Amino acid sequence: MEKYKKDKKSTGIIRYVDSLGRIVVPKEIRAMFKIVEKEKIKIYVKNNVILLEKFEPNCILCGNKEDLMEFKEKLICKKCVNNIEKL
């Protein structure tokens, strides 16, 4: 938790949770992180902190973000596919 206290910046923006549990991320913050409409956001919970992260598809085996293929709804890069074929 201490790490988040050090890195955390106050925007001075406070939002209410609506009746469906939604929170609107302010336009300024969306622009800062280049988040566009209908883009996926990952939600993490650590201790008593809720973290949001822009979703960027990557290989489930090595984390590579290029040359991705889908297999059974999971992303795997060509390099890992080649390594699996060699087994």
C-alpha positions, 0 to 999 in steps of 0.5 A, a space after each residue: 500500500 505504501 507504494 501506491 501512496 508514493 505514486 498516487 496523484 490527487 486529481 481533485 476529482 470526485 465521482 459518485 457511483 451510480 445505481 448500477 455501480 458505474 463510475 465515470 472516468 473523467 475526460 481529462 484522465 481518459 485523454 491522458 491514457 488514450 482511452 477511447 469509447 468501448 475500450 477494455 479496462 482491467 480492474 485489480 484489487 490490492 488490499 483496500 485499493 482499486 486499480 484500473 489499467 488500460 487493457 493491452 492484449 498480450 501473449 499469455 505465455 511470454 507477455 509479447 504484444 506482437 504477432 498474436 494469434 487466438 487459441 481457445 479464446 487465449 492469445 499466444 504469440 507466433 514465437 511461443 507457438 513455434 516453441 510449442 511445435 518444437 516440443 
